Amino acid sequence: MIIFPKSSSLKKKQDDIIIYNQEDEQIAKVNEEVIFGGSSISSEEGGAELLKDIEKTSDDLPSSRCLEPYFFVDSVIKAN
């Protein structure tokens, strides 16, 4: 599962769903290929402590609907 920073937002423009950064700049569109940097965690990769921290701050994660590993986006390198 890909997780964008909390400062990101989604907006619908015509038939597209667009992801914006905190400066309200378009950084990606849903269903378009994108390359980004960041890091992944899972309980199997030694991220059990971090997952416990996520549980304390998020009502939605971890979730049986969105399974590990989680990839936290740091920066968008290239979007089409």
C-alpha positions in Angstrom: 0.0 0.0 0.0 1.3 3.4 -0.9 0.9 6.2 1.7 1.4 9.8 0.7 2.2 12.5 3.4 -0.7 13.9 5.4 -0.2 17.2 3.6 -1.2 15.6 0.3 -4.7 15.9 -1.0 -6.9 14.3 -3.6 -9.1 16.3 -6.0 -11.3 15.2 -8.9 -10.9 17.1 -12.1 -13.2 16.0 -14.9 -12.7 12.2 -14.9 -9.3 12.2 -13.2 -8.3 11.9 -9.6 -5.3 14.0 -9.0 -2.8 14.0 -6.0 -1.6 17.4 -4.9 1.3 18.3 -2.5 1.0 20.7 0.4 1.8 23.6 -2.0 -1.3 22.6 -4.0 0.9 21.4 -7.0 -0.2 18.4 -9.0 2.2 15.6 -8.3 0.5 12.5 -9.8 -2.8 11.2 -11.2 -4.4 8.0 -10.1 -3.8 5.2 -12.7 -0.8 6.9 -14.2 2.7 5.5 -13.9 4.9 7.3 -11.3 8.3 6.9 -9.8 8.9 8.1 -6.3 11.3 7.8 -3.4 10.6 6.8 0.2 10.7 3.7 2.3 8.7 0.6 3.0 7.9 -1.2 6.3 6.4 -4.4 7.3 6.3 -6.4 10.5 8.3 -9.1 8.7 11.1 -6.6 7.7 11.6 -5.5 11.3 9.1 -2.7 11.2 6.9 -4.0 14.0 7.7 -1.1 16.4 7.0 1.4 13.7 3.7 -0.3 12.9 2.8 0.0 16.6 3.4 3.7 16.3 1.1 3.9 13.3 -1.6 2.1 15.2 -1.4 4.8 17.9 -1.8 7.7 15.3 -4.1 6.2 12.7 -7.6 4.8 12.9 -7.2 3.3 9.5 -3.9 1.5 9.6 -2.8 -1.2 9.9 -5.8 -2.7 8.2 -6.9 -6.1 6.9 -8.2 -4.3 3.8 -4.8 -2.7 3.1 -2.1 -5.3 3.8 1.6 -4.8 4.5 4.1 -3.8 3.3 3.4 0.0 3.5 5.4 2.3 1.3 5.7 5.8 2.6 6.3 8.3 -0.2 9.0 10.9 0.5 9.2 12.5 -3.0 7.7 12.2 -6.4 10.6 11.8 -8.9 8.7 11.5 -12.1 5.0 11.5 -13.1 3.6 11.2 -16.6 
